Amino acid sequence: MKFKVILIFGAPGSGKGTQGKILGQVPGYCHCACGDVFRSLNVQSEVGRVFLQYSSKGELVPDEFTVRLWKDAIEGLVHTNRYNPEQDVLVLDGIPRNVQQAKIMADMLDVKKLFYLTCPDRSKLVERLKRRALKDNRLDDANEDTIHHRLDVYEAESRPVLDYYGKGLTAAVDATQPPVKVLSAMLKELS
């Protein structure tokens, strides 16, 4: 069985997690952020050390490892009755993060919509990420060089995912608007 999925996509700092959390509160939707799955790992564990090795440099964690962790997280949501794959739509942010992951997950995901949160002003993304680092104690957002590297990695590796899924599934939403307007635009597309 394929999971019914809505993907929230955009550069680091574009608001994917914010919108995913809100949409995940709507009955019939369940949010899973790959970044939250990684950040919940015990950094003293073998898996946690692998994650830290990549994230501290602003690099993407290897694909097979990422997909395996994601599948484990989804199984956990099912087993704790927070997600019913037969009824609920899964809202994903942070995965698939590149075309290879999208291909690996193709037989698992029935993508209904891809929301592309746009923020063409790189300086706004950097500012948002630095604020988030302070607010949420996010090590992956604390260093400006790492932030710029993450944004470069996004452009090179993640952005091509938009072409993989195509314009027919994609709705671009201006992420520089207030969060409530971003959510409103997304809900309008879904209704």
C-alpha positions in Angstrom: 0.0 0.0 0.0 1.2 3.5 -0.9 0.9 6.3 1.6 -1.2 9.2 0.5 1.2 12.1 0.8 1.4 15.9 0.6 5.0 17.1 0.3 6.1 20.5 1.7 9.2 21.5 -0.1 11.6 24.5 0.0 15.0 25.7 1.1 16.1 25.4 4.7 14.4 28.2 6.6 11.4 28.5 4.2 8.9 27.4 6.8 8.3 23.8 5.9 8.2 22.6 9.5 6.0 25.5 10.6 3.4 24.7 7.9 3.7 21.0 8.3 3.0 21.2 12.0 -0.1 23.3 11.5 -1.4 21.2 8.6 -0.7 18.1 10.7 -3.2 19.4 13.3 -6.1 19.3 10.8 -8.2 16.1 11.2 -7.2 13.5 8.6 -3.6 14.7 8.3 -0.5 13.5 10.0 2.8 15.5 9.9 6.2 13.9 9.8 9.3 16.0 9.6 12.5 14.1 8.7 14.6 16.7 10.4 12.7 16.2 13.7 13.2 12.4 13.3 17.0 13.0 13.0 17.1 15.6 15.8 15.3 13.2 18.2 18.2 10.7 17.8 20.4 10.1 20.8 23.7 11.6 19.5 25.6 9.1 21.7 24.1 6.2 19.7 25.7 4.8 16.5 22.8 6.2 14.4 23.0 9.5 16.2 26.7 9.8 15.6 26.2 9.1 11.8 23.6 11.9 11.7 25.8 14.4 13.6 28.8 13.6 11.3 26.8 14.9 8.4 24.5 17.6 9.8 27.3 19.4 11.7 28.9 20.1 8.2 25.5 21.0 6.6 25.6 17.9 4.4 22.8 15.5 3.6 22.7 12.2 5.5 23.1 9.2 3.0 19.9 8.3 1.2 19.4 4.6 2.3 20.0 5.6 6.0 17.6 8.5 5.7 14.8 6.4 4.2 15.3 3.6 6.7 15.0 6.1 9.6 11.9 7.7 8.0 10.2 4.2 7.6 10.9 3.5 11.3 9.4 6.8 12.3 6.2 6.1 10.2 5.9 2.6 11.7 6.1 4.3 15.2 3.3 6.7 14.2 1.2 3.8 13.1 1.9 1.7 16.2 1.0 4.6 18.5 -2.2 5.3 16.6 -1.2 8.8 15.6 -1.3 7.9 11.9 -3.8 5.6 10.1 -2.4 5.0 6.6 -5.8 3.9 5.3 -7.5 7.1 6.3 -5.0 9.9 6.9 -2.9 11.9 4.5 0.7 12.1 5.5 2.3 15.5 5.4 6.0 15.3 4.8 8.7 17.9 5.0 12.4 17.3 4.6 12.0 14.0 2.7 12.5 13.1 -0.1 15.4 15.5 0.0 16.9 14.6 -3.4 15.9 12.8 -6.6 17.6 9.5 -5.5 15.4 9.5 -2.3 12.3 10.2 -4.4 13.1 7.2 -6.6 13.8 5.0 -3.6 10.4 6.0 -2.1 8.4 6.0 -5.4 6.7 2.7 -4.5 5.8 3.9 -1.0 4.4 7.4 -1.8 1.2 8.4 -3.6 2.0 12.1 -3.9 -1.2 14.1 -4.1 0.3 17.6 -3.9 3.7 19.2 -3.5 3.8 22.7 -1.9 6.9 24.6 -2.9 7.6 27.3 -0.3 9.5 30.0 -2.3 11.9 32.5 -0.7 14.1 33.9 -3.4 16.0 36.3 -1.0 18.8 34.1 0.4 19.6 36.7 3.1 16.0 36.2 4.6 16.6 32.5 4.8 20.0 33.0 6.5 18.3 35.4 9.0 15.5 33.0 9.7 17.9 30.1 10.3 20.1 32.1 12.6 17.0 33.1 14.6 15.8 29.5 14.7 19.3 28.3 15.9 18.9 30.6 19.0 15.2 29.9 19.6 15.3 26.1 19.1 19.0 25.3 20.0 19.5 23.9 16.5 23.2 23.1 16.0 22.7 22.7 12.2 21.6 26.4 12.1 24.2 27.9 14.4 27.1 28.6 12.0 26.7 31.0 9.1 29.2 29.2 6.9 27.2 25.9 7.6 24.0 27.7 6.7 25.4 28.9 3.4 26.7 25.4 2.7 23.2 23.9 3.5 21.6 26.4 1.1 24.1 25.5 -1.6 23.5 21.8 -1.0 19.7 22.5 -1.3 20.2 24.2 -4.7 22.4 21.4 -6.1 20.7 18.3 -4.6 17.2 19.1 -3.4 15.8 21.6 -5.8 15.8 19.0 -8.7 13.1 17.1 -6.8 10.7 19.8 -8.1 11.4 18.6 -11.7 11.1 15.0 -10.7 7.5 15.4 -9.5 6.7 18.0 -12.2 4.5 21.1 -12.4 1.2 19.1 -12.4 1.6 18.3 -8.7 3.4 21.4 -7.6 1.9 24.6 -6.1 4.3 27.4 -5.4 3.6 29.5 -2.3 5.4 32.7 -1.4 7.0 31.8 2.0 7.9 35.4 2.7 4.2 36.1 3.6 3.1 35.8 7.2 2.6 32.1 8.2 -1.2 32.4 8.3 -1.2 33.6 4.7 1.1 30.7 3.6 -1.3 28.3 5.3 -4.3 29.9 3.7 -2.8 29.5 0.3 -2.0 25.8 1.0 -5.5 25.1 2.3 -7.1 26.8 -0.7 -5.1 24.5 -3.0 -6.2 21.4 -1.0 -9.9 22.3 -1.0 
